[in-house]
C-alpha cells in the first residue's frame, strides 16, 4: 500500500508543475498521461482523487470526469436506465451491450467530457475507466477526445498497465494499442 501512496504523492506534485501543464518536453506530442495502478489499489486511488478535487490549496484546476457516471448520464438521457435490467433478462447481455454501445459511443462521451473552457492550469482527469468497461475503451476514447481538448493535459487514472505502446486493463485483458500517451509517473 505504501508504494501506491508514494506514487500518488509524486503524481500530485507532478500535475502542478508548469512543464506538465504546458506539455513541455513532449516533442510536439499530445499532452495525455496515464497513471497506471494495481486494480487492488482502487480505493486508495478513489480517495486520492476525491482529496485532489476538494483541495483548495491545489494550484491546478482539476476537472474530473468519471466515465461510469458519464455512461449513466447518457443512458438516462436515452431513457434506457430503468429498462436495462428487463432488457438484459429478456434478450441477453450481449444484446443490451450492443444497444448501449450504439448510442453511448465515443462521440457521446466526448460531448460530455470535454470542458467548456480550457485554460492554463486546468487538468482533465478521467476516472472510472474500469467501471465503464466494456462499454467504453480508453484507447478509443483518447483518440476521439484528443482533437477536442488540445490545450490542457489529460490524465487518465488507469487500473492496469501501460508500457508506452499498449494498455492492458486490469492487468489481464488483451492489450490495446495506444502509443500517443505518456506514463505520468
C-alpha positions in Angstrom: 0.0 0.0 0.0 2.8 2.5 0.7 4.1 2.2 -2.9 0.8 3.5 -4.3 0.6 6.3 -1.7 4.2 7.4 -2.6 3.3 7.3 -6.3 0.1 9.3 -5.7 2.1 11.9 -3.8 4.5 12.2 -6.7 1.6 12.5 -9.1 0.1 15.3 -7.0 3.4 17.2 -7.3 3.8 16.4 -11.0 0.4 17.7 -12.1 1.2 21.1 -10.6 4.4 21.5 -12.5 4.5 24.1 -15.3 6.1 21.6 -17.7 3.2 19.2 -17.1 0.5 21.8 -17.5 2.1 23.2 -20.7 3.1 19.9 -22.2 6.7 20.9 -22.3 9.3 18.3 -23.2 6.8 16.1 -25.2 8.3 16.8 -28.6 5.0 18.2 -30.0 3.2 15.1 -28.8 -0.3 15.3 -27.3 -0.4 16.1 -23.6 -2.0 12.8 -22.5 -0.7 11.0 -19.4 -1.7 7.6 -18.0 -1.3 6.8 -14.3 -1.3 3.1 -14.0 -2.0 1.3 -10.8 -2.8 -2.2 -9.5 -6.6 -2.6 -9.6 -6.3 -3.8 -5.9 -5.4 -0.2 -5.1 -8.7 1.2 -6.5 -10.0 2.5 -3.1 -6.7 4.4 -2.4 -6.9 6.0 -5.9 -10.5 7.0 -5.4 -9.7 8.6 -2.1 -6.8 10.4 -3.6 -8.9 11.7 -6.4 -11.6 13.0 -4.0 -9.0 14.8 -2.0 -7.3 16.2 -5.1 -10.5 17.7 -6.3 -11.5 19.2 -3.0 -8.0 20.6 -2.0 -8.4 24.3 -2.0 -4.6 24.9 -1.8 -4.0 22.9 -5.0 -2.6 25.1 -7.8 -4.0 23.2 -10.7 -7.7 23.2 -11.6 -8.7 19.5 -11.8 -11.7 18.8 -13.9 -12.7 15.2 -13.1 -14.9 13.2 -15.4 -15.9 9.8 -14.2 -16.5 7.7 -17.3 -19.0 5.4 -15.5 -21.1 8.4 -14.3 -20.9 9.8 -17.9 -22.2 6.4 -19.2 -25.1 6.6 -16.7 -26.0 10.1 -17.8 -26.0 9.0 -21.4 -28.3 6.1 -20.6 -30.6 8.3 -18.6 -30.9 10.7 -21.5 -31.8 7.8 -23.8 -34.3 6.6 -21.1 -32.8 3.1 -21.1 -31.6 3.0 -17.4 -34.8 1.7 -15.9 -35.4 -0.8 -18.8 -31.9 -2.2 -18.9 -32.4 -5.0 -16.3 -35.5 -6.3 -18.0 -33.9 -5.9 -21.5 -30.9 -8.0 -20.3 -33.2 -10.6 -18.8 -35.3 -10.9 -22.0 -32.7 -10.5 -24.7 -29.4 -11.2 -23.0 -26.2 -9.4 -22.0 -24.8 -9.2 -25.5 -27.9 -7.6 -26.9 -28.0 -5.0 -24.1 -24.3 -4.2 -24.5 -24.7 -3.8 -28.3 -27.7 -1.4 -27.8 -25.9 0.7 -25.2 -22.8 0.9 -27.4 -24.9 2.2 -30.3 -25.7 5.5 -28.5 -23.0 5.6 -25.8 -20.3 5.9 -28.5 -17.1 7.9 -28.4 -18.8 11.0 -29.8 -21.4 10.9 -27.0 -18.7 10.5 -24.4 -16.6 13.4 -25.8 -19.5 15.7 -25.7 -20.0 15.0 -22.0 -16.3 15.0 -21.1 -14.7 18.0 -22.9 -14.5 21.1 -20.7 -16.4 24.1 -21.9 -13.3 26.2 -21.4 -9.7 25.2 -21.3 -7.2 27.4 -19.5 -3.6 27.1 -18.5 -3.6 25.3 -15.1 -6.6 23.1 -16.0 -6.1 19.3 -15.9 -8.8 16.9 -17.3 -8.8 13.9 -15.0 -10.5 10.8 -16.4 -11.6 8.2 -13.8 -14.0 5.3 -13.8 -12.1 3.5 -16.6 -12.5 0.0 -15.1 -16.2 0.6 -14.2 -17.2 1.6 -17.7 -15.7 -1.5 -19.4 -16.8 -3.0 -21.8 -19.0 -0.1 -22.9 -16.1 2.3 -23.5 -12.4 1.6 -24.1 -10.0 4.3 -23.1 -7.7 3.9 -26.1 -10.6 4.7 -28.4 -11.9 7.5 -26.3 -8.5 9.2 -26.1 -8.3 9.1 -29.9 -11.7 10.8 -30.1 -11.1 13.4 -27.4 -7.6 14.5 -28.3 -8.7 16.9 -31.0 -11.4 18.4 -28.7 -9.0 19.0 -25.8 -5.8 20.3 -27.3 -4.8 22.9 -24.8 -4.8 21.2 -21.4 -3.3 17.9 -20.1 -5.4 14.8 -19.9 -4.6 12.5 -17.0 -6.2 9.0 -17.0 -6.4 7.0 -13.8 -5.9 3.5 -15.3 -6.4 0.2 -13.3 -3.9 -1.8 -15.3 -0.6 -1.3 -17.1 0.7 0.8 -19.9 4.1 0.0 -21.4 4.2 3.1 -23.7 2.6 1.2 -26.6 -0.2 -0.9 -25.2 -2.9 -0.5 -22.5 -3.8 -3.7 -20.5 -6.9 -3.1 -18.4 -6.9 -4.9 -15.0 -3.5 -6.4 -16.0 -5.5 -9.2 -17.5 -7.3 -8.3 -20.7 -5.8 -8.4 -24.2 -3.7 -5.3 -24.6 -5.0 -2.5 -26.9 -2.5 -0.4 -28.8 -2.2 3.2 -27.9 1.1 4.9 -28.3 0.3 8.6 -28.0 0.2 8.9 -24.2 3.0 9.0 -21.6 3.3 7.4 -18.2 2.5 10.0 -15.6 4.9 8.6 -13.0 
